[in-house]
Amino acid sequence: MTEFVARREKLLEQMKPNSVAVFPASRELTRSRDTEFPFRQDSDFFYLTGFPEPNAYLIIEKLSDSAVGAEQASITTLVCRVKDKTAEIWQGRRIGKDKAKTEFMFDQTADETELEQTLQTAINNKATLYFGQGEYDYADELVFKTLQTLRMGPKKGWSAPTELLDVRPIVHNMRLFKSDAEIEVMRQAGKISAEAHARAMKFAAQQSQKGEPVFEYQLEAEIHHHFAMNGARYPAYGTIVGGGENACILHYTENQDEVKSGDLVLIDSGCELQGYAADITRTWPVNGKYSEEQKVIYEVVLDAQLAVLEAISPDASLKSLTDISIRKITEGLVRLGIIKTPESQNGVTPEQIDDLIANNAHRAFYMHGLAHWLGLDVHDVGDYNQAGAQRGLQPGMIFTVEPGIYIDSEADCDPKWHGIGVRIEDNILITDNGYENLTADVPKTIEEIEALMR
């Protein structure tokens, strides 16, 4: 819990005096009729509390120096569900406000029957309110109703804040830089996810050797089983298992087709461990042996990823790394004749490559970005720009590196390339001395993958 307390204290340091910040928890979502989806806590709320239940609120008050002594310059309050024996019999135990105060280390707690009064007391006579407007309708309604009540009660000594600030930029910048504790969790998530990908490769190889069919959903099941058996009950996002041309659908999640012998299968999957995501993609032949066409496309993507990793430095940004991947993939597609250029005795010039990139020639085959931040959300928060420029890489940042090439059956190129989709993705931590690949345990080269599947 000291990790969560330290985060709240860091947020308080950045808040103005005589201000209050309000954070709503997620609510349960109906799956059908009277059943709900598995509950997943709001990431910002979890980041600051570690509290796992729905229908809660975190209220952080930074008091002015004149209001209290230096020994109590702030108040943290958690509002949570009321203890209810009947509800607990049917739906599970509730923590309750008394246990929440001690175990989650809040100054004070209240239950949901006291929510409106607790919120009104906390916001009253504050100059500034920090709140993520537009995130949740139910929270907007409650907060704005409270503000209106305070505005209508000057004779009672009430007043509403005159300044409303979005709290998310502050918290999201904090979340961009991972603590040692967060890094260790994400390191473990990467290890579990890497092992799961290797398990799927082995399963496919065994099925192929026995002459048995391999279905996308079977590979998904192998991966999810390994997640759960190692303490990561859920995937961090919808697992993508695309066999053959399904690999050319970037977010393919139907996972229902048979993967035919000779086809590649692209698996994009990572577990969620203690709220934190891993995000790995590997592409491999379901029968354990790449064809010549699959090999050369795969090598272009792998070369692009390796060139990006080699270029990682404090002077780099995700934009500059993306530019490297685009250039390498464009050069590879030109070399293979998939992107066509005017014939020249001296080959394609760098200027021609520049023109192709400027005209987005690569976008027909490489249509997504190279990277995104990774953390509590798989596409994690944090600005990609800073002070009007691309943000430089700094220790504690974690992001993906995932170049790809996708050639569907309608692509304007030699049909021998049709149906090949390749993506290679790893999770990269920036360190003081360079970087650490958190997902390096899963095979990546053609030789490594074929050897494992043998």
N, C-alpha and C positions, 0 to 999 in steps of 0.2 A: 504493500500500500504506500510505502514511502515514495515510490516512483510516481504515483498519481498525485500525491500531496505536493511533490516538487514541481510537477507541471502546473498545478493550480497556483502555486507561489510565483512561478515564472510568468504566468498570465497576469497575475496581480501587479507585478512590476511594470507591466506595459499598459495598465489601465490608468485613467485619469483619477485624481482624488475626487471623492464624493461621487462615485459611479457604481453601477451595478451591472452584472452580466447574467443573462438568463439562457440556459441550455435545456431544451427538451430532449427526453429520451424518445426512442422509436415506440410505436404501438404495434400490437399484433395485427397481421393482415389475414383476412379471410381467404381460405383456399376454396372451399365450397360449403355452402350452408353454414353449419355450426362447427366446422373444422378450420384450423389456421395453418399457415405456413410455419415452418420452424422459425422461431424468433431470432432475429439478428439485431443487436444493439446499434444505434446511431454511432458512427465512428467518432465524431467529435465528443459526444457525451461519454463514450467509453474511454477515450483518450484521457479525459480529465477526472474520471471517477472509478473506472473498473467495475461499475455497478451493472449487473446483468439483467435487470428486470425492466419490463415495459412500463409506460405511464408514469415515469418519474421526471423530476425537474432538478437541475442543479442551479443554484443561485449563489453568485459570488459578489460580495459587497466590498468595495474599497472605500473606507471611511476617511473623511478629511481629518487632518491633524487636530483640528479644534473640537471635533466631535468626541474623540476618545483619546486615551493615552496611547503612547507608543507601544505598550504591551498588547494592545488589541487594535491593530490598524485595519483588520479585515474580518469578515464573517463568511464562512462557507456553510450553505444549507442544502440538504438533500430532502426533497419531498418524494415519497414513495407510496406504494400501494398499502392499504390498511391490512392488518392481520385479520384473516377471515377463515375460521375453521372449516366451514362448508366448502368455500372455494378451494382451500388447500387439499381437502379430501378428493375433490374432483379433478383439480388442475395442477396440483403440485404445491410445494412449500413456498411461502413468501418470507422474505427476510425481515420485513417490518422495520419501523423507524428506530426502535431501541437498539437492535442488533446492528443496523446500518450505521448508526452514529459511532459505535466503538470499532467495528470491524473495518469500516471504510474511512474512518478518521475525519469526520466532519465536525464542525463546531456545534451545529445543531441540526436536528431533523424534524420533519413533520410528516403526517400521512396525507393522503389525497383529499380527505374531507376538510383539511385545513389549507388546501392549496391556494385558493383565492385570497384569503386573508394573509397568508405568509408572503405571497408575491406582492400584494399591495403594500404591506409593511416594508418590504425590502426596497421597493422602487420609490416609495414616498420620499419627497424632499431630496432626491438625488439629482445632480445636474446632468448626468450622462447615463444613457442606457445602451449597453452593448447587447445586440440581439441579431440573430440570423434570420431576418425577415424573408418570407417566401419559401422557407424550407418545408414547413409543415403548417397546413391550414389551421389545425386545432391549436397550435401554439400561437400563431398570429392572432387568432380570435381572442384567446385568453389575454395575451399581453396588451393588445389594443383596447380591449374592454377595461383592463386595469388602468391604462393611461387615461381613458375617458373618465373613469370614476374619479381619479385623482384631480383631473382638470376641473371637475364640477364641485370640488369641495374645499375651496380656499377658506371659507369660514370655519372649517374644521381643522385648519392648519395643514391641509394637504396641498401638495404641488407635484406636478409631473415633470420628468426630465425635459429640458428644452433641446437636448441634443440626442439624436438616435444614431448610433454608429454600428456598422456591420462588424461583428466580432470575428467572422470567419477568416479574414486575411491574417489576423494575429495568430489564431490557433493553427491555421494551415501552414504558416511559415514555421511554426514550432514543429509541426508534424513532419515537415520536410527533412529535418535533421534528426536522425535516429540516435537514441542513447545506446549505451553499451548493452543494457538489458533488452532493448528492442532488437538490436543487431543479433544478439544471441538467439532470440526466438525466431527471427527470420532466417538465420543460418540453419537452425533445426528444420524449419519449414522447407527450405531448399533441399536439405538432405533427404527428408521423407519423400518429397515430390520427385527427386532424382531417382530414388530407389523404385518408386512406383512406375516411372517411365521404363526403367530397365526391366521390371517385372512384366510389363505389357509386351515388350520385345521378346522376352523369353517365351511367354505364352503363345504368341503368334508363331514363333519358330517351332514349338512343340506340336501345335495343331497342324502346321504345314508338313512337318515330317511324318505325321500320322495320316496325312491325306484328308484331314478334317477341315471343314470350312471355318473361316474366321469372320465374325460379325463385329461391326463397330461397337455395338452395345456390350459385347463380351470384353473388349479392350477397356471400355469405360469402367466396367465392373471390376476388372483386375486392379485398375488404378484406384478407384474409390475404396476398394477393400483394403489396399495397403495404407491409404490415408487413415482410415478408421482404426485399423489394428495398431497404428503407431501414435494414437492420441489426437489425430486431426479428424474430427468426425465429419466435417463437411469440406467440399471443394470451395475454393475462394471465388469461383465463378463457374458458369456453365461449361462443363468439359466439352472440348471440341475433338471429335474423332472422325476425321474425313478421309475415307478411302477413295483412291482413284481421283476422278474429277471433283468429288466432293471437297477435296483439299483446296480447290480454287474458290470456295465460298468461305470468306474470311471468318465469319462467326457461325459456322455450321454446327448445330447442336442436335439435329434429329437423331444422329448416331444409330441408324436402324438398318443400314445396308450391309450386305456381305462384301468383304474386301477380297477381290479376286487375286489369285496367285499372279504375280507379275506387277501388281499395282503397288504404288507407294501409299502409305497411310501417314497422315499428318495428325499428330496429337498435341493439342495445346491444353495443358491442365496443370493446376497447382493446388496444393491444399491450403486451408486456412487453419493456422495454429495459434491459439490464444488471441484470436482476432486479426492476426497478421497473415498476409497473402504471400504465396510463392506463385511464380508464373513461368512455366517452362514450355517450350515447343521443340519437338524433334520430329523428323520426317524420315521414314525408313521403309524398305521393301518388306511387305508382309511375309514373303517367302525367304527373306534373309539375304537376297542377292540383288544388288542394283543392276539395272540394264545400263547400256552405254549412254543412252540419252538421259536417263535419270542421274547417272554419275556426273555428267558434265554440268547439268543444271545445278545439282547439289553443290558441286565445287565452286561455282560462281557465287552462290549464296554464302557458303562457308568462308570463302576468301573475303567477301565483303564484311562479314562479321569479325573476322580476325583483324582486318585492316582497321576497323573501328576500335576494337579493343587496344590495338597497338597505339592508337592516337589519343587515348584517354590521358588527360593531364589537367592541372588546374586552369590552364588557359583555354581548355576546350569547353564547348557548350553542347547541349543536345542537338542544336541546329547545326553546328559545325560537324558533329559526328554523323548526322543525317546526310549532310552533303557528301561526305566520304562514301557512305553506303550507296547513295544514288549514282555516284560516278563509277564505282566498281561494278555495280550491276548493269549500268548502261554499257560500259565497255565490254562486259561479258556477253550481253545480249547481242551487241553489234558483232562481236567476234564469231558468234554462233550463227549469224545471219537471221536472227529472230527479229531484231530491229534492223531495217534495211537502210543503207546509205548509198550515195552515188559511188560507183566503182572508181578506184584509184590505184595506180601502180604502186604508190608509196603507202598504201593502207590508210586507215582512218586517222585523221589528224586530231590533236587535242582540241583544236578550234571546232572541228565538226562535233566532237563529243559535247563541247560547251553548248553548241547550237541545239543539239538534241535534248540536252537537259533543260535549256531555256524554253524549249517548245513542249516540255513534259512528255517526251517520247516514251520514257520509262513507265509512265503512269498506267499504261495499258497492262503492264505486267507486274508492277510494284507500286501498288496504289495506297499503301498505308504508311504511317510514320515509322521511324526506326525505334522510337523509345517512348516510355512514359514512366513517371514516378511510381514507386511501389511502396506499399506500407499497409496500413489498416484497410485501405481500399486497393483493389488490384490496379485500377487507374487512379493513383493516389493524388491527393491535393498538393498544392504548392505552385507558385507562379513559375512559368518558364522564362519570363522576361523580368528584368529588374532595372529600374532607372532608365527605361526606354531602350535597353539593349538585351541581348541574349544573356541569360544567367550563366555564369561560370560554374564549373563543377567544384564542390567543396566536400571535405571529409564529413561523413555521416549521411550523405545522400545515397539513396538506393534507387536504381532504375533498371529497366529492361533494355536489352539490345537484341532486336528481332528483325533483321532483313528478310525479305522473301521474294519469290518469283512464282507467278500463277499464270498458267497458260491453258485456258479452257478450250473447248472444242470449236469455238467460233473465232479463235485468234487468227489473225492474218499472218500465218507463217507455215512452214512445212508441217504437215499433219503428224510427223513423227514426234513432235513436241507436245501435241495436244493431250490434255488430261494430266499434265504434270504440275503439281503444286508443291512448293517447298518453302518451309519457314524454319529458321533455327533461332531459338530464343533462350537467353540466359539472364540471370539477375545479378547486377553488378553493384557492389558497395565501394564508394570512394573512400580511400584510407589516406592517412598522412603521407604514405610512401607510394601511392599509386592506386591500385584497386584490388578487390577480392571478388572472384566469381563464386557466388553463393550456391550455384547450381552446377558446378563443374563435375560432380560425381556421375552424371549420366553420360554415356558414350556420345560422341559427336562426330568424329571423323568416319569416313566410309569404312576404313579398316577396322576401327573399334566396334562399330555397329555390326558389321558382318561377322567379326570374330565372336562377339557376344551371342549372336543368333545361331552360330554354328554349335 
